[in-house]
Amino acid sequence: MRKQTGRRSGIGIMGQMIGLVAPLLHIMLAAVLLGTAGYLCAIFLTILAGAVLVNGLASGLPLRNLYILLGVLAVMRGVLHYAEQYCNHYIAFKLLAIIRHKVFKALRGLCPAKLEGRDRGNLISILTTDIELLEVFYAHTISPIAIALLTSLFMAAFIGQYSILAAIFALAAYTIVGVLIPLWNGRHGGVKGMEFRTSFGELNSFVLDSLRGLDETIQYGQGEERKKQMEEHSKELGGIQKELNRLEGVQRAVTNMAVLICSFGMLFLTLFLYRGGKIGPDGVLICTVAMMGSFGPVAALSSLSNNLNQTLASGERVLSILEEKPQVNEIADDGTSKYDGMEHFTGAKTEHVTFSYEDEIILDDYSIVAEPGKIMGIHGVSGSGKSTLLKLLMRFWDVDKGKITVSGDKIKQIPTKRLRDTESYVTQETHLFHDSIANNIAVGKDGAAREEIVEAAKKASIHEFILSLPKGYETQVGELGDTLSGGERQRIGIARAFLHDAPFLLLDEPTSNLDSLNEGIILKSLKDACEKKTIILVSHRKSTMNVADMVVEMENGRVS
């Protein structure tokens, strides 16, 4: 993600976010026209009243008609404002859905290489509050800017009918209130806005981390320490919010002062012109009333700059996710690939593979051959590169040197979906979704029938346990699977692999959370149910290797 020190300009962020509006441009134009017409109705209510005061009834306009006209303008103001807001919010919520889709698609492309070790709380903050804050930009920023521009030009032209000098003064006043003050406020509050969003994400991470480690916190009496740290995070966030509130107060005061000065400035200017005989008494009142009544659109822009600081910070965080390049580019299946590993799997090879995480070399000139129909055991201590090897076979990362082939094809040339269909991967820590046991096992195969789910559970030796639960396969496992033991979660992961029924199984410490009896049962199931499958079985346990046809010892990324 782009670092705070490399922040792009607010104009640049706004330009990129406006580019997303293109599919809904016609609705945006309608919102701008409706909003401009609505503001003009409100402005001309006061101008018309001022004209009557100046001219009395000399114009011959009956009072009854005047009341009707004022009533129509008032009603039209409400109707047009509602229509404008409806269009803006339609655009906003439509675009938020599109942006969420784009962000999830981007995260899928970045996963797992770019997301491993990434701050989960900050990611959650981007996916929820940051994207939600963009509603302010799309519903209350883009069209108000266009409305303010059109309204200001129209009012300057109207005032210009009485005096060109007064029109120039009006344009200068609109520029000060609607452009210079927001830019000044944005320059002072932009950094604080980014600090607030970042600090908010860090607080999210801390709370999430504290909830997950609640048992350990209680066990070791760290409750007070965690509470103290949370208070420090909250105070830091509150301090930034206080500074943002101070900047907002200053901005409001400066804006109100500028509006009053410009309004009186128009009065004094027109009085000066009246004394010089360049404008009539009606021009003095109409120009002054028009000036005072037309600050609404540009004053709204000035107020927007307060929330815009946080909105632009959120926009930058979202855009940084969308622009981040994946470490591994997936290969789309265009139908031209001859890879048929699912039907005729002929084994896998790693040839002189070298791989490193940044500067730390994990695998160094590593070569193995996984023969079809055989179980290869890879034994070694933690940190020797066993799990990394399986992730390279899954193409979660690409190798630095050497090559990996599956069924004779280079892994970088195989369509990603076909490769993953060929492989079943059981990780050390099985993640369970907040759903039923049946649906958690069904993750292994789209549209799996209940009979297939049950059969996979039997092979993983968890069927009897599931039946002992009050709701059987419909039992909810709870968030992160915290209602099940580590061994039970692990066996559900193995059931997924059986259900996936791929010819190439990659098993990373599949029995690490099981006792000796259950380990033996699972290994026997692997041996019996996978006679025609190729298996790479990774473990630090010697006992797990008993089921392997051949065992490779791994030490510091090398075969020994």
C-alpha positions in Angstrom: 0.0 0.0 0.0 1.2 3.5 -0.8 2.9 5.0 2.2 1.8 8.2 3.8 5.0 10.0 2.9 4.2 9.5 -0.8 0.8 11.0 -0.7 -0.7 12.2 -4.0 -2.4 15.6 -4.3 -6.1 16.1 -3.4 -6.8 17.2 -7.0 -5.2 13.9 -8.2 -7.3 11.8 -5.9 -10.5 13.6 -6.8 -9.6 13.2 -10.5 -9.2 9.5 -10.2 -12.4 9.1 -8.2 -14.4 11.2 -10.7 -13.2 8.9 -13.4 -15.3 6.1 -11.9 -18.4 8.2 -12.5 -18.2 7.7 -16.3 -20.9 5.0 -16.5 -23.4 7.2 -14.6 -22.4 10.6 -16.2 -25.9 11.2 -17.5 -27.4 11.0 -14.0 -24.7 13.2 -12.7 -25.5 15.9 -15.3 -29.2 15.7 -14.4 -28.2 16.2 -10.7 -26.1 19.3 -11.6 -28.9 20.9 -13.6 -31.5 20.1 -11.0 -29.3 21.4 -8.2 -28.5 24.6 -10.1 -32.1 25.3 -10.9 -33.0 24.7 -7.2 -30.5 27.1 -5.9 -31.6 29.8 -8.4 -35.2 29.4 -7.2 -34.0 30.1 -3.6 -31.9 33.0 -4.7 -34.5 34.7 -6.8 -37.0 34.4 -3.9 -35.1 37.1 -2.1 -34.2 39.0 -5.3 -37.8 39.2 -6.3 -38.8 40.4 -2.9 -36.1 43.0 -3.0 -37.3 44.2 -6.5 -40.8 44.7 -5.1 -39.4 46.8 -2.2 -37.5 49.0 -4.6 -40.2 49.4 -7.3 -43.3 49.1 -5.0 -46.2 48.2 -7.2 -45.1 50.6 -9.9 -44.5 47.6 -12.1 -48.2 46.9 -12.2 -47.7 43.3 -10.9 -50.7 42.5 -8.7 -49.9 41.2 -5.2 -51.9 38.0 -5.8 -49.7 37.1 -8.7 -46.6 38.0 -6.7 -47.6 35.6 -3.9 -48.3 32.8 -6.4 -44.9 33.3 -8.1 -43.1 33.3 -4.7 -45.0 30.2 -3.7 -44.1 28.4 -7.0 -40.4 29.3 -6.5 -40.5 28.0 -2.9 -42.1 24.7 -3.9 -39.8 24.3 -6.9 -36.8 24.8 -4.6 -37.9 21.8 -2.5 -38.8 19.6 -5.4 -35.6 20.3 -7.3 -33.4 19.8 -4.2 -35.1 16.5 -3.6 -34.6 15.4 -7.2 -30.9 16.5 -7.1 -30.2 14.6 -3.8 -32.0 11.5 -5.2 -29.8 11.4 -8.3 -26.6 12.0 -6.2 -27.3 9.3 -3.7 -28.3 6.9 -6.5 -24.9 7.5 -8.1 -23.1 7.3 -4.7 -24.5 3.9 -3.6 -24.2 2.5 -7.1 -20.6 3.5 -7.3 -19.9 2.2 -3.7 -21.1 -1.2 -4.9 -18.8 -1.0 -8.0 -15.9 0.1 -5.9 -16.4 -2.7 -3.3 -16.4 -5.2 -6.2 -13.2 -3.7 -7.6 -11.5 -3.7 -4.2 -12.4 -7.4 -3.5 -11.2 -8.3 -7.0 -8.0 -6.4 -6.4 -7.5 -8.2 -3.0 -8.1 -11.5 -4.7 -5.3 -10.7 -7.1 -3.0 -9.7 -4.3 -3.8 -12.8 -2.2 -1.9 -14.5 -0.7 1.5 -13.2 -1.5 0.8 -9.5 -1.0 -1.6 -9.9 1.9 0.4 -12.3 4.1 1.4 -10.4 7.2 -0.7 -7.4 6.2 -2.5 -5.5 9.0 -6.0 -7.1 8.9 -7.6 -4.3 11.0 -6.5 -1.7 8.4 -7.9 -3.9 5.6 -11.2 -4.2 7.3 -11.2 -0.4 7.9 -10.6 0.2 4.1 -13.4 -2.3 3.1 -15.9 -0.8 5.5 -15.5 2.8 6.8 -13.1 4.1 4.1 -15.3 2.9 1.2 -18.4 4.1 3.1 -16.9 7.6 3.5 -16.6 7.9 -0.3 -20.4 8.4 -0.3 -19.7 11.9 0.9 -17.6 12.5 -2.2 -20.0 11.1 -4.7 -23.2 12.3 -3.1 -22.1 15.7 -1.7 -19.0 16.8 -3.5 -18.9 16.3 -7.3 -22.3 17.8 -8.2 -22.0 20.6 -5.5 -18.8 21.8 -7.2 -20.4 21.9 -10.6 -23.6 23.5 -9.1 -21.5 26.2 -7.4 -19.6 26.9 -10.6 -22.8 27.2 -12.8 -24.7 29.2 -10.1 -21.8 31.6 -9.6 -21.4 32.2 -13.3 -25.2 32.8 -13.7 -25.3 35.2 -10.8 -22.3 37.1 -12.0 -24.0 37.5 -15.4 -27.2 38.6 -13.7 -25.3 41.2 -11.5 -23.4 42.2 -14.6 -26.6 43.6 -16.1 -26.4 46.4 -13.5 -22.6 46.8 -13.4 -19.6 44.9 -14.9 -17.5 46.0 -11.9 -20.0 44.5 -9.5 -20.0 41.3 -11.5 -16.2 41.1 -11.3 -16.4 41.7 -7.5 -19.0 38.9 -7.2 -16.8 36.4 -9.1 -13.9 37.3 -6.8 -16.0 36.8 -3.7 -17.3 33.4 -5.0 -13.7 32.4 -5.7 -12.5 33.4 -2.2 -15.3 31.5 -0.4 -15.6 28.5 -2.7 -12.0 27.9 -3.8 -9.3 29.7 -1.8 -10.7 29.0 1.7 -11.3 25.2 0.9 -7.8 24.9 -0.5 -6.3 26.7 2.5 -8.3 24.4 4.8 -7.4 21.3 2.8 -3.7 22.1 3.0 -3.8 22.4 6.7 -6.1 19.4 7.4 -5.1 17.0 4.7 -2.2 15.4 6.7 -4.4 15.2 9.8 -7.2 13.5 7.8 -4.8 10.7 6.7 -3.4 10.4 10.2 -7.0 10.0 11.5 -7.8 7.2 9.0 -4.5 5.4 9.6 -5.0 5.7 13.4 -8.5 4.5 13.1 -7.4 1.4 11.2 -4.7 0.7 13.8 -7.3 0.9 16.6 -9.4 -1.6 14.6 -6.4 -4.0 14.4 -5.7 -3.7 18.1 -9.4 -4.4 19.0 -9.5 -7.4 16.6 -6.2 -8.7 18.0 -7.4 -8.3 21.6 -10.7 -10.2 20.9 -8.8 -13.1 19.3 -6.4 -13.3 22.2 -8.9 -12.9 24.9 -8.2 -16.3 26.5 -4.5 -15.6 26.7 -5.1 -12.1 28.1 -7.2 -13.6 30.9 -4.9 -16.5 31.5 -1.8 -14.4 32.0 -3.5 -11.4 33.7 -2.8 -8.9 30.9 -6.2 -7.3 31.0 -5.1 -4.1 32.6 -2.1 -3.8 30.2 -4.4 -4.3 27.2 -6.9 -1.8 28.6 -4.1 0.7 29.1 -2.9 0.2 25.5 -6.4 0.6 24.2 -6.8 3.9 26.1 -3.6 5.1 24.6 -4.8 4.3 21.1 -8.1 6.0 21.8 -6.4 9.1 23.2 -4.2 9.3 20.1 -7.3 9.0 17.9 -9.2 11.5 20.0 -6.3 14.0 19.8 -6.3 13.9 16.0 -10.1 14.3 16.0 -9.8 17.3 18.3 -7.4 18.9 15.9 -9.7 18.2 13.0 -12.6 19.8 14.9 -10.5 22.9 15.7 -9.6 23.2 12.0 -13.3 22.8 11.2 -14.2 25.6 13.6 -11.6 27.9 12.2 -12.8 27.2 8.7 -16.4 28.0 9.6 -15.4 31.3 11.2 -13.2 32.3 8.3 -16.0 31.4 5.8 -18.7 33.4 7.7 -16.4 36.3 8.0 -15.6 36.2 4.3 -19.3 36.1 3.4 -20.1 39.1 5.6 -17.1 41.1 4.3 -18.0 40.3 0.7 -21.7 41.1 1.3 -20.9 44.5 2.8 -18.2 45.0 0.1 -20.9 44.7 -2.6 -23.1 47.2 -0.7 -20.3 49.7 -0.4 -19.2 49.2 -4.0 -22.7 49.7 -5.4 -23.2 52.8 -3.2 -20.0 54.2 -4.6 -21.2 53.4 -8.2 -24.6 55.0 -7.3 -22.9 58.2 -6.2 -21.0 58.2 -9.4 -24.2 57.9 -11.4 -23.2 54.5 -12.9 -26.0 52.5 -11.2 -29.5 53.2 -10.1 -31.0 52.7 -6.6 -32.6 49.5 -7.8 -29.1 48.2 -8.8 -27.8 48.9 -5.3 -30.4 46.8 -3.6 -30.7 44.0 -6.2 -26.9 43.5 -6.5 -26.5 43.5 -2.7 -29.4 41.1 -2.1 -28.2 38.9 -5.0 -24.7 38.8 -3.5 -25.9 38.0 0.0 -28.4 35.3 -1.2 -26.1 33.5 -3.6 -23.3 32.3 -1.3 -25.2 29.1 -0.5 -23.5 26.9 -3.2 -19.9 28.2 -2.6 -20.4 28.2 1.2 -21.3 24.5 0.9 -18.0 23.9 -0.9 -16.2 25.6 2.0 -17.9 23.4 4.5 -17.2 20.3 2.4 -13.5 20.8 2.9 -13.8 19.6 6.5 -15.1 16.2 5.7 -13.2 16.2 2.4 -9.9 15.8 4.2 -10.9 12.4 5.6 -12.8 11.5 2.4 -9.7 12.1 0.3 -7.6 10.1 2.8 -10.0 7.3 2.5 -10.0 7.7 -1.3 -6.2 7.4 -1.3 -6.2 4.3 0.8 -8.8 2.7 -1.5 -7.0 3.8 -4.7 -3.7 2.4 -3.3 -5.3 -1.1 -3.0 -6.7 -0.8 -6.6 -3.4 0.3 -8.0 -1.2 -2.2 -6.1 0.4 -4.8 -8.5 0.0 -8.5 -7.7 3.2 -10.4 -6.9 1.8 -13.3 -9.0 -0.3 -12.7 -12.1 -3.0 -15.3 -12.6 -3.2 -16.9 -16.0 -6.7 -16.8 -17.5 -8.0 -19.9 -19.3 -8.5 -18.8 -22.9 -9.0 -22.4 -24.1 -5.7 -22.6 -25.9 -3.8 -24.4 -23.1 -3.1 -28.1 -23.7 -2.8 -28.8 -20.0 -4.9 -31.8 -19.0 -3.5 -32.5 -15.5 -6.9 -33.2 -14.1 -7.5 -36.1 -16.5 -4.0 -37.4 -17.0 -1.8 -36.3 -14.1 1.8 -37.4 -14.5 3.5 -36.0 -11.4 5.3 -32.8 -10.5 8.9 -31.6 -10.4 10.9 -28.8 -8.9 14.2 -28.2 -10.7 17.0 -26.2 -9.1 14.4 -23.9 -7.4 15.6 -20.9 -5.4 13.1 -18.7 -3.6 13.5 -16.0 -1.0 11.2 -13.7 1.1 12.9 -10.3 0.4 16.5 -10.9 1.5 16.0 -14.2 3.3 16.7 -17.3 1.2 14.1 -20.0 2.0 14.8 -22.6 -0.8 18.3 -22.8 -2.4 18.8 -24.9 -5.6 16.0 -27.3 -4.5 15.0 -30.3 -6.7 12.5 -33.1 -6.1 10.3 -35.4 -8.2 6.8 -36.3 -7.1 6.0 -39.5 -8.9 2.3 -40.3 -9.9 0.5 -42.6 -7.5 3.1 -42.2 -4.8 3.2 -40.6 -1.4 6.3 -38.4 -0.9 7.1 -37.4 2.6 9.1 -34.3 3.3 10.4 -34.2 6.8 12.2 -31.4 8.5 12.2 -29.0 11.4 10.0 -25.9 11.5 11.4 -23.1 9.3 13.3 -25.4 6.9 11.1 -24.4 3.9 8.6 -27.2 3.8 5.4 -25.1 3.8 7.0 -22.7 1.3 7.5 -25.5 -1.2 3.8 -26.4 -1.1 2.9 -22.7 -1.7 5.2 -22.6 -4.7 3.5 -25.7 -6.1 0.1 -24.0 -5.6 1.7 -20.9 -7.3 0.9 -18.6 -4.5 4.4 -17.2 -5.2 6.7 -17.5 -8.2 10.2 -18.9 -7.9 13.3 -16.6 -8.2 15.3 -19.2 -10.1 14.7 -22.6 -11.5 11.3 -24.0 -12.6 8.4 -26.1 -11.4 6.4 -28.4 -13.7 3.1 -30.2 -13.2 2.3 -33.0 -15.7 5.3 -31.8 -17.8 4.0 -28.2 -18.2 5.7 -25.2 -16.6 3.6 -24.0 -13.8 3.7 -20.4 -15.0 2.1 -21.4 -18.3 -0.8 -23.4 -16.8 -4.1 -21.5 -16.5 -4.4 -20.8 -12.8 -7.9 -22.3 -12.4 -6.9 -25.6 -14.1 -3.8 -25.8 -11.8 -5.8 -25.3 -8.6 -8.4 -27.8 -9.8 -5.6 -30.3 -10.1 -4.4 -29.7 -6.6 -5.9 -30.1 -3.1 -4.1 -28.1 -0.5 -4.5 -28.7 3.3 -2.8 -26.0 5.4 -1.5 -26.2 8.9 -4.3 -24.0 10.2 -7.7 -24.7 8.7 -9.9 -21.7 8.5 -13.6 -22.3 9.1 -16.3 -19.9 8.0 -19.1 -18.8 10.3 -21.5 -21.4 8.8 -22.6 -25.0 9.2 -20.2 -27.9 9.2 -21.8 -29.1 5.9 -21.2 -25.8 4.2 -17.6 -25.6 5.5 -16.8 -29.0 4.0 -18.6 -28.1 0.8 -16.1 -25.3 0.2 -14.0 -28.1 -1.4 -16.5 -28.5 -4.3 -19.1 -26.3 -5.9 -22.6 -27.8 -5.8 -21.5 -30.8 -3.7 -24.3 -33.1 -2.8 -24.9 -34.1 0.8 -23.9 -37.7 0.0 -20.5 -36.5 -1.2 -20.0 -34.3 1.9 -20.8 -37.3 4.2 -18.5 -39.6 2.2 -15.6 -37.0 2.5 -16.3 -36.7 6.2 -16.1 -40.4 6.7 -12.7 -40.6 4.9 -11.5 -37.8 7.2 -12.8 -39.8 10.3 -15.0 -37.0 11.5 -18.4 -38.3 10.4 -19.2 -40.0 13.8 -18.2 -36.8 15.7 -20.5 -34.7 13.5 -23.5 -37.0 14.0 -22.9 -36.7 17.8 -23.6 -33.0 17.6 -27.2 -31.7 18.3 -27.8 -30.5 14.8 -25.4 -32.9 13.0 -24.1 -31.5 9.7 -26.1 -28.3 10.2 -24.3 -27.4 13.4 -22.8 -23.9 13.3 -19.1 -23.8 13.9 -19.0 -20.2 15.2 -16.7 -17.4 14.2 -13.2 -18.7 13.2 -14.4 -22.2 14.1 -13.8 -21.4 17.8 -16.5 -23.9 18.9 -14.3 -26.8 17.6 -11.0 -28.1 18.7 -7.8 -27.8 16.6 -8.0 -31.5 15.7 -11.6 -31.2 14.6 -10.9 -28.2 12.5 -8.0 -30.0 10.9 -10.1 -33.0 10.0 -12.7 -30.7 8.4 -9.9 -29.3 6.3 -8.9 -32.9 5.3 -12.5 -33.6 4.4 -12.5 -30.6 2.1 -9.5 -32.1 0.3 -11.2 -35.5 -0.1 -14.3 -33.7 -1.5 -12.2 -31.7 -3.9 -11.0 -35.1 -5.3 -7.9 -33.7 -7.1 -5.2 -36.0 -8.4 -2.4 -34.1 -6.6 -2.7 -33.7 -2.8 -0.5 -31.2 -0.9 -0.7 -31.8 2.9 1.0 -29.4 5.2 1.2 -30.9 8.7 -2.3 -32.5 8.3 -2.0 -34.4 11.6 -0.2 -31.8 13.8 -3.3 -31.2 16.0 -4.2 -34.9 16.3 -3.3 -37.5 18.9 -1.5 -40.7 17.8 -4.7 -42.7 17.5 -6.5 -40.2 15.2 -3.3 -39.6 13.3 -3.1 -43.3 12.5 -6.7 -43.4 11.4 -6.3 -40.3 9.1 -3.1 -41.7 7.6 -4.7 -45.0 6.9 -7.6 -43.2 5.2 -5.1 -41.3 3.0 -3.4 -44.6 2.1 -6.6 -46.4 1.3 -8.6 -43.6 -0.3 -5.8 -42.1 -2.4 -4.3 -45.2 -4.1 -4.2 -43.5 -7.5 -3.4 -40.0 -6.2 0.0 -38.3 -5.9 0.6 -36.9 -2.4 3.2 -34.7 -0.9 3.0 -35.0 2.8 4.9 -32.4 4.9 5.5 -32.9 8.6 8.0 -32.4 11.3 6.8 -35.7 12.9 8.7 -38.9 12.2 5.6 -41.0 12.8 3.7 -39.2 10.0 6.4 -40.3 7.5 5.6 -44.0 8.1 2.9 -43.9 5.4 5.2 -42.4 2.8 6.6 -44.4 -0.1 9.7 -42.2 0.0 10.9 -39.6 2.4 13.0 -36.5 1.7 14.8 -34.8 4.6 14.8 -31.0 4.3 17.3 -28.8 6.1 17.6 -25.0 5.6 15.9 -25.1 2.2 18.0 -28.0 0.8 17.5 -31.7 0.3 19.8 -33.6 2.6 
